[in-house]
Amino acid sequence: MTDEHGHILVVDDHKTNRLKLALGLKQQGHTTADAENGRQALVKLREQPFDLVLLDILMPEMDGYEVLAEMKKDNTLRDIPVIVISAQEELSSVVKGIELGAEDYLPKTFDPVLLKARIGACLEKKRLRDQEVEYLRQVEQVTKAAAAVEADTFNADSLGSVAARTDELGQLARVFQRMALEVYAREQRLKQQVQELRIEIDRTRQAQQVDQITGTDYFKTLRRKAQDLRGTLEDPEEE
């Protein structure tokens, strides 16, 4: 599937209309799924990702207005574009559907060229919107990275996807990664130096303690006694 094609949900209570729309969409290279009422449509929308919904307004159980209202309340569904399907005499229904958030409308007696043009426009809007959402998400990642660097909790891997970008945002992410790695390397060198200094201090302290002990009169007396005892043990015993 190319970038011009999408996965489209066709919602209509009349099977003939669903089949007709699905056939036209497939001829244009899109993939489709269908639902015969609003409730079934919402279930399918939550089960798999769709790029566009073709939505009939007048349906039993749950009509198109209710589907639009439910989609706009759901953060995962609200940005999926919707084209309402309406008969020519239902123009007021089209207006209400667009007021509820639909992107466009399509007459039930549609022309294939019109179908292609309106679907292509909606899919292009969705692609641009998805790119904007992803860009803002990655900007938020960089913002959090700045706070993490300041808090000394930054993980360079957290910016991997942003750093892969070729624009200014990617360059900024790479700068943060390089800064973090340099800071980490300096910290490791400093820790090593501190550890070596502590070892040297411990050795010096131990040497000072030994000097303090061996310099006392008591220790000197003990050492003389030890030397005398060693001399006695080494001399042959006289009869």
C-alpha positions in Angstrom: 0.0 0.0 0.0 1.4 3.4 -1.0 1.1 6.6 1.1 -1.9 7.6 -1.1 -3.9 4.7 0.1 -5.6 4.0 3.4 -7.6 1.5 5.5 -11.2 2.7 5.4 -14.3 1.7 7.4 -17.6 1.8 5.6 -20.6 2.1 7.9 -24.1 1.7 6.4 -27.1 -0.3 7.3 -27.8 -1.3 3.7 -25.6 -4.1 2.5 -25.8 -3.0 -1.1 -24.4 0.4 -0.3 -21.6 -1.1 1.7 -20.6 -3.4 -1.1 -20.8 -0.6 -3.7 -18.6 1.7 -1.7 -16.1 -1.1 -0.8 -15.8 -2.1 -4.5 -15.1 1.5 -5.5 -12.5 1.9 -2.7 -10.7 -1.3 -3.6 -10.5 -0.3 -7.2 -8.7 2.8 -6.1 -6.2 0.7 -4.0 -7.6 1.1 -0.5 -8.4 -1.7 1.9 -11.7 -1.7 3.6 -13.8 -3.1 6.5 -17.5 -2.6 7.0 -20.1 -2.2 9.8 -23.9 -2.4 9.5 -24.6 0.0 12.4 -23.0 2.5 14.7 -22.4 0.2 17.6 -20.6 -2.3 15.4 -18.6 0.6 13.8 -17.3 1.8 17.2 -16.3 -1.8 18.2 -14.2 -2.1 14.9 -12.7 1.3 15.3 -11.4 0.3 18.8 -10.1 -3.1 17.5 -8.0 -1.9 14.6 -6.6 1.4 13.2 -8.4 3.1 10.4 -7.4 6.1 8.2 -10.9 7.2 7.3 -14.6 6.4 8.1 -17.4 6.6 5.5 -20.4 7.0 7.7 -24.1 6.8 6.9 -26.2 9.2 9.0 -29.6 7.4 9.2 -29.1 4.0 10.8 -31.0 1.9 13.4 -29.6 1.2 16.9 -27.0 4.0 16.8 -27.1 6.7 14.0 -24.2 8.6 12.5 -24.6 11.5 14.8 -24.1 9.3 17.8 -21.1 7.7 16.3 -19.5 11.1 15.6 -20.2 12.2 19.2 -18.7 9.0 20.6 -15.6 9.4 18.4 -15.0 13.0 19.4 -15.1 12.0 23.1 -12.5 9.3 22.6 -8.9 10.5 22.4 -7.8 7.6 20.3 -10.7 8.0 17.7 -11.3 11.8 17.6 -8.7 12.5 14.9 -9.9 9.8 12.5 -11.5 11.8 9.6 -15.1 11.0 8.8 -17.0 11.5 5.6 -20.7 11.4 6.1 -22.8 9.7 3.4 -26.2 11.3 2.7 -28.9 11.3 0.1 -29.4 14.6 -1.8 -32.6 15.4 0.1 -30.8 15.0 3.5 -28.7 18.2 3.2 -29.6 19.3 6.7 -28.3 16.0 8.0 -25.0 16.7 6.2 -24.7 20.1 7.8 -25.4 18.7 11.3 -22.8 15.9 10.7 -20.1 18.5 9.7 -21.0 20.6 12.8 -20.4 17.4 14.9 -16.9 17.0 13.4 -17.2 15.3 10.0 -14.6 16.4 7.5 -16.8 16.2 4.4 -19.8 14.5 2.8 -20.5 12.2 0.0 -23.9 11.7 -1.8 -25.1 8.1 -1.9 -25.2 8.3 -5.7 -21.5 9.2 -5.9 -19.3 9.6 -8.9 -16.0 7.6 -8.7 -13.9 10.7 -9.5 -15.6 12.6 -6.7 -15.1 9.7 -4.4 -11.4 9.6 -5.2 -11.0 13.3 -4.8 -12.7 13.6 -1.4 -11.1 10.6 0.1 -7.7 11.7 -1.2 -8.1 15.1 0.4 -9.2 13.5 3.8 -6.3 11.1 3.8 -3.8 13.9 3.0 -5.2 15.9 5.9 -4.8 12.9 8.2 -1.3 12.3 7.1 -0.4 15.9 7.8 -2.2 15.8 11.2 -0.4 12.6 12.1 3.0 14.2 11.2 2.1 17.2 13.4 1.1 15.0 16.3 4.3 13.0 16.1 6.4 16.1 15.8 4.8 17.6 18.9 5.3 14.3 20.7 9.0 14.3 19.9 9.3 18.0 20.9 7.9 17.0 24.3 10.6 14.2 24.4 13.3 16.8 23.9 11.7 19.1 26.5 11.7 16.2 29.0 15.3 15.4 28.1 16.4 19.0 28.9 14.8 18.6 32.4 16.4 15.2 32.8 19.9 16.6 31.9 19.4 19.2 34.6 18.2 16.6 37.1 21.1 14.2 36.2 18.6 11.5 35.2 19.0 11.7 31.4 19.2 8.5 29.4 20.6 9.1 25.9 18.6 6.2 24.5 15.4 8.0 25.2 16.0 10.3 22.3 16.9 7.6 19.8 13.9 8.1 17.5 14.1 11.9 17.6 17.9 11.9 16.9 17.2 9.9 13.7 15.4 12.9 12.2 17.2 15.0 9.6 15.7 18.4 10.6 16.6 20.9 13.3 14.7 18.9 15.9 16.9 15.8 15.2 20.0 18.0 15.4 18.9 19.3 18.8 18.3 15.7 20.0 21.8 14.7 18.9 23.3 17.7 20.7 21.5 16.6 23.9 22.8 13.0 23.4 26.3 14.2 22.9 26.1 16.5 25.9 24.8 13.8 28.1 27.5 11.3 27.1 30.2 13.9 27.7 28.7 14.7 31.1 28.6 11.0 31.9 32.2 10.5 30.9 33.3 13.4 33.0 31.4 12.0 36.0 33.0 8.6 35.6 36.5 10.2 35.4 35.7 12.3 38.5 34.4 9.2 40.4 37.6 7.3 39.5 39.7 10.2 40.7 37.8 10.5 43.9 38.1 6.7 44.5 41.9 6.9 43.9 42.2 9.9 46.3 40.2 8.0 49.0 42.6 5.0 48.6 45.6 7.4 48.9 44.1 9.1 52.0 43.5 5.7 53.6 47.1 4.6 52.9 48.4 7.9 54.4 46.2 7.6 57.4 47.3 4.0 58.0 51.0 5.1 57.7 50.5 7.9 60.1 48.8 5.6 62.6 51.8 3.1 62.3 54.3 6.0 62.8 52.3 7.2 65.9 52.3 3.7 67.4 56.0 2.9 66.7 57.1 6.2 68.0 55.8 5.6 71.5 58.2 4.7 74.4 56.0 1.7 75.1 56.4 0.3 71.6 60.2 1.0 71.7 60.5 -0.9 75.0 58.6 -3.8 73.5 60.8 -3.8 70.4 64.0 -3.9 72.6 62.5 -6.8 74.6 61.7 -8.7 71.4 65.2 -8.1 70.1 66.7 -9.4 73.4 64.5 -12.4 73.3 65.5 -13.1 69.7 69.2 -12.8 70.7 68.7 -15.2 73.6 67.0 -17.8 71.3 69.7 -17.5 68.7 72.8 -17.9 71.1 73.8 -21.5 71.9 73.0 -22.5 75.4 76.1 -22.6 77.7 76.6 -25.4 80.2 
